[in-house]
């Protein structure tokens, strides 16, 4: 049984082909997937749907991926949603994107298209599990601090 079954995923990619292929694969893996084709739509859907995780392509129209990431991280409603950056940019951008709030980085060229769906679903599941552990740890730290303060 998956820990993250039925988790809500927002998939943002301007490539209709990749969006459809990944949506199908993530749905088969048990995720509820909403898609967006540009940055404006991504921010709107993130605010409306409050997904558990966002898969964000960096090269998208209207509002760029890096600007969408920044907007998500300064908005109190979406700041805690983990974002996996999908990019065709080289890995050397990973550190900067992680510093700017991404939970993980996935270079598109490193994922073979026929195996991509399984790898992507595994990456999503892994990041969601890490995020849940982090939140659980933060809650228990807050509870400990509250007890110590009384």
N, C-alpha and C positions, 0 to 999 in steps of 0.2 A: 504493500500500500504506500503510495507516495505521500510524503508530508505536505506537498504543495498541490494536491489534487484540486482542480477547479480554481486555481489561482487566476486572477485577472491580469492579462498581459496586454499592454498597448504596444503595438508593433508599428514603428514609423520608418517608412522607406519610400522613396519616390519611384523606385523600380516596381512597376505593377507585377512583373513576373516574379521577382524575389519576394515581394509582399505576399502574393498568393501562395507561392510554394512554401514559405515559412509559416504562413497562417494555417495552411492545411496540416503541416507537420506538427506544429504546436498544438493544434486542436486534437489531432490523433493522440498526442502525448497526454491529453487530459486538461489542457489549459483553456480558459475562456479568452478568446482573442478578439481584440478590437484593433482596426488598422487605421492609419493616417498616411496620407501621401505627401504632406508638407508640414513645415514647422508651425504654421498658424493653426492648422487642424489638430496637430499634436498637442499644443498647449490647451486648446479648447476641450479636447477629449480627456486630457489628463485631469483637468479641473472638474469636468462633469462625471467621469467614471471612477476617478481615484483608483487606478489600477494597483495591483500588488507589485508590479514591476514594469519597466518601460525598456523596450529595445529601440535604440535611437540611432539611425543612420546620420552621419555627420554632413553629408553632401545632399541637402534637401532644399527645395525652393521656398520662397516667401520669407521664412525665418530660418537661418542656418542652424545646423545641429548644435554647434558650440553655444549659440545664443539661446536655443531652446533649453539646453542643459543649465545654463546660468539662470534663466527665468524659472525653471522648475526648482532649483536649489534656493532661490530667494523667496519663493512663495510658501508661506506657512502651511498651506493645504497640501502641497506636493513635495516639500523639501525632504521628507523621509522616505519617499518612494525610491527604491534602488533603480539605477539606470545602467543598462549594459550598452556601451557604445559599440555600434557596428560601423566599421570604416574600411575603406579601401586604402586609406593612408597608411604609411609604414608604422611599425610598432614603436618607433621612437617618439611618437605622439602620446603613447600610453601614459607615461608619468604625468604629463601636463593635464590630460583629461581626468585621470584619477584624482589629481590635486584639485581640479575644478568640480569634483563631486560625483564622477562616475563610479559605480560600484565595480565594474569590470570592463574590459576592453576585448573586442573580438575583431580581428583583422579578417575581412571578408575573403581575401585570397587564400588564407590558411584553411578555409573550410571547403572541402571538395563538395560540389553541388549534390552529388548522390548521397553523401554521408552527412551533409550540412545539417539536415533536419534533426538527426539524432544528437549531433554535437551541440546544436543550438538548444534543444530541449534540455539536455544534460546541464549546459551552462546556466540556463534559466533556473533550473531546479537547484543547482549548487548555490547560486547567488541568493535565491529566496531562503534557503536553509540557513546560510550565513547571516542574512538579515534578521531572521526570526531569532537566532541564537543571540545576536547583538542586542536586539530589543528586549529579550527576556533577561539578559544579563544587566542591562541598564535599569530595568524595572526592579530587579532584586537589589541592585545597588541603592536605588532610591529608597526602597523599603528599609534596608539596613541603616541608611542615613537618617531616616525618619525615626526609627527605633532608638538610635544612639542619641538623637536630639531631645528625646523626652526624658 
